[in-house]
Amino acid sequence: MTEAPMTAQAASTATAGDILSRHLTVQAGAFLRALPLAVGEVGARPGTASTVPSAGTSDLLRAVRRIGGLLHTFGSVFEQTWAQESRTELRWLLNLLALEPGYLRRSARLLGALDLLSGTDPEGTGMLAGHAGAPKARALLDRQLTLARTRAHSTVLQELRSARLHALADRMTLLVGEAPLLDSADGRAPAVLLPQAAAAFAALSAGAQQLPLQRAATPYGGDGLRRLGAVPASRGATDADTALAADDAPWARLRILVKRARYVLEVCGRASSELDGLDAVLDRQQEAADAAVTAATAARTPRITPATAYVLGVVHADQRLEVESARYAVGRRWPDLPPGPDGWLELVPADAWGHSVAPRTV
Amino acid sequence: MTEAPMTAQAASTATAGDILSRHLTVQAGAFLRALPLAVGEVGARPGTASTVPSAGTSDLLRAVRRIGGLLHTFGSVFEQTWAQESRTELRWLLNLLALEPGYLRRSARLLGALDLLSGTDPEGTGMLAGHAGAPKARALLDRQLTLARTRAHSTVLQELRSARLHALADRMTLLVGEAPLLDSADGRAPAVLLPQAAAAFAALSAGAQQLPLQRAATPYGGDGLRRLGAVPASRGATDADTALAADDAPWARLRILVKRARYVLEVCGRASSELDGLDAVLDRQQEAADAAVTAATAARTPRITPATAYVLGVVHADQRLEVESARYAVGRRWPDLPPGPDGWLELVPADAWGHSVAPRTV
């Protein structure tokens, strides 16, 4: 198994297993190279760091997302129990690794928003310029997010030494060249892989259809603040937390479906800049929604002053506005994307799995 | 002096004074008919009423705005001291009459926004759904606005019986058929009126050029919340109130210039639906900006709970978002409007003042 292009003859007879094994080998290799770097970085980090994850962690997250995505989309050709367990363990590591950089980004987002809103720069004066509650709210948010990040750091440090991570590393070692495939993986690549790719695209289209994309594409429609999506009757709609969680859930789901579709296209050696852009906007949507929750939670801290609470109310609304703005961008981009699964499949080159495609490692 | 069309021959020799006198006669007549109705309405009102001004007050405001606008735009053909004094007195009455309906509209706007933001309707759940501070903030806003409206009502009741109003009514009686014109009003209508109309359109174009209309036309650009206009150095930029007032001022100015331009076109017997639409959007912009100030002021009430203050922060941001949304609408509409004074003058029919045009009384 090698990354070098196969000869045309060998390629035309490639099985689904060949194609997937090759990709998984590359990603598992990236995982194993990045893991010690990431562990070293987390250990060296004093708890405060920059807002972008360090190189090792970043590479590790990248590999984890892709392996998990492929095991999901093309799951039926792998040994079922193994694939399920691997996905569970990868999701565990993903959530663990994403925790600390997530808090760092959230901190940068919220404190940055507060600084803009309370800024007195003539070029960008904010509606809270010079407000007495602004420094207090800033200190409160900073304190709470630093605490959360420090706790996350301890958890990550501890888990990175755990037997669970070693077991996952062993799984990844196995994946290099020896993915546990079922007999169905012996079929020719297009016949086996295309229907599963189509299912991923169908899930993406279905996920998008559940969203009010047309309404979101109307600027200032109030989707982020005033007109949250309907709460399923079973969950009740008595409080804002439930309503906001129910409103954000289908968008969070779309983000996952977009990522899976991106990884499928990568397996075809095809990049979609539209899909990459959509993924970035949905990341922004998600981060703003999470930051809004943090602002709302901070406002419930006992014994804060009314001025602090008032500023947090403005920050909360500002982040929900960011949510609305990101959804507007999604609503505007969506019509330019291929409609339905068939539209996406047209992006798959006819000979996608007929000749060798060098898997992307970035 | 009559509203019936003049013969074509008489019309072709109409002087500027003829045209303006005819319009002012109609508007002054409307003023004198609406005045007793408006006085009766204010007297009969118990202090709480609907959000639209009653018919008499509405008609009176309409006539006051138009007479004031024409005396400003075509001021040079009137006896100067008389025109200046008349405008001052009309502005006094305008501010007086607008006070109570203004508070009614602001109350409806703020309580309506709060109800949407805290609503639990499955079709329109708000980000404050079920929040404990929402009923408290609602009661606070309602109480403060009702108090302000009651005070305004007393002031209006008192002033409507004042000698000042009687003197203004006498001025309007004089205006019916006998506007105090200078000799220059004897010139032919187009020669005298067109340059003054052009000056009004030039002021409108210049007012618009001072605004970041192109930036405003970008959705979610943050103009209402994060990027307020620069505060003139002389006024300092140390607090949000100064920054917001400085930010809103040029937009408030544009609103007045649009109204004046509308009244000029009316004198030409020409309606501009684009200008009417722009006027309505600028009204919305102004009302949202005023409502935002009310929310911010309410949040400074001593001894309110943090939950109340938090909700008022969200409402404040929501109204600034409305400001941004209205400015977006202005930024989108402006390019479709005639560019520069010459563009506007092309809307003036070549024979605008060559044949009789029935002045509009609504």
Interface residues (C-beta under 8 A of the other chain):
Chain A: A113 L116 L117 G119 T120 P122 E123 G124 T125 G126 M127 L128 A129 G130 H131 P219 Y220 G222 G224 L225 R226 R227 L228 G229 A230 V231 A233 A237 T238 D239 A240 T242 A243 L244 D247 A292 A299 I304 T305 P306 A307 T308 A309 Y310 V311 L312 G313 V314 V315 H316 A317 D318 R320 L321 E324 S325 Y328
Chain B: A113 L116 L117 G119 T120 P122 E123 G124 T125 G126 M127 L128 A129 G130 H131 P219 Y220 G222 G224 L225 R226 R227 L228 G229 A230 V231 A237 T238 D239 A240 A243 L244 D247 A292 A299 I304 T305 P306 A307 T308 A309 Y310 V311 L312 G313 V314 V315 H316 A317 D318 R320 L321 E324 S325 Y328
